[in-house]
Amino acid sequence: MSTETNSGNSPDSSPASILLIDDHPLLRKGVKQLIDLEDSIKVIGEASNAIEGVKRAQELDPDLILLDLNMPEINGIETLKMLREAEVASRIVVFTVSDNEEDVVAALKAGADGYLLKDMEPEELMQNLEQAALGKMVISDRLTALLAQALQSGRTDKSADTDSLTPREKQIIKLIAGGLPNKLIARKLNITEGTVKVHVKHLLKKLRLRSRVEVAVWAVQEGLS
């Protein structure tokens, strides 16, 4: 699932920084070589486990973190929780071989900003990382239907959820589905960022959803995007 924002990297802008957290040195090397071919993103650090990854994230404050899900001792979901508990503000994209519904939902619930599969084409990976660096939510296309199905099974009365939304909340949902962060939503609607956060909190509660990615998928499913 991929939606574009109006922003982009200009030729003069500095590249987005990324930290790789994966226990496989060969995979880290391959991803780094791929990223090194592009001007828009730069690898500034690597880590092979959760403890090292959290430490490096705090030290380097990267724009992006590419996080493996299946690591020994402390897995990717627990690492993600540790990063958020440590108040790491970087956008975190899970990078894994698992297309299991429970893993996708658990990652989004724990605060992931994206979920990408390792079998994707190199060009597709780079496109998604570039979009994630711009503040967009990214998820592998083939997981969109799976995630929508998971959301459907977790809700009972679809029409009541839609009817309970205010016009302003519906506006905000459309902009979330378009990949806009709170700051740009506030600017577009001429309201404060704090007001946007309050609206997002309320609509998540009304829809019984847990993240912005889930909202975006739901909006596509309901025809609100």
Secondary structure, DSSP 8 states (H G I E B T S, - for coil): -----S----TTS--EEEEEE-S-HHHHHHHHHHHHT-SSEEEEEEESSHHHHHHHHHHH--SEEEEES--SSS-HHHHHHHHHHTT--SEEEEEES---HHHHHHHHHTT-SEEEETTS-HHHHHHHHHHHHTT--EE-HHHHHHHHHHHHHT-S-HHHHHHT--HHHHHHHHHHHTT--HHHHHHHHTS-HHHHHHHHHHHHHHHT--SHHHHHHHHHHHT--
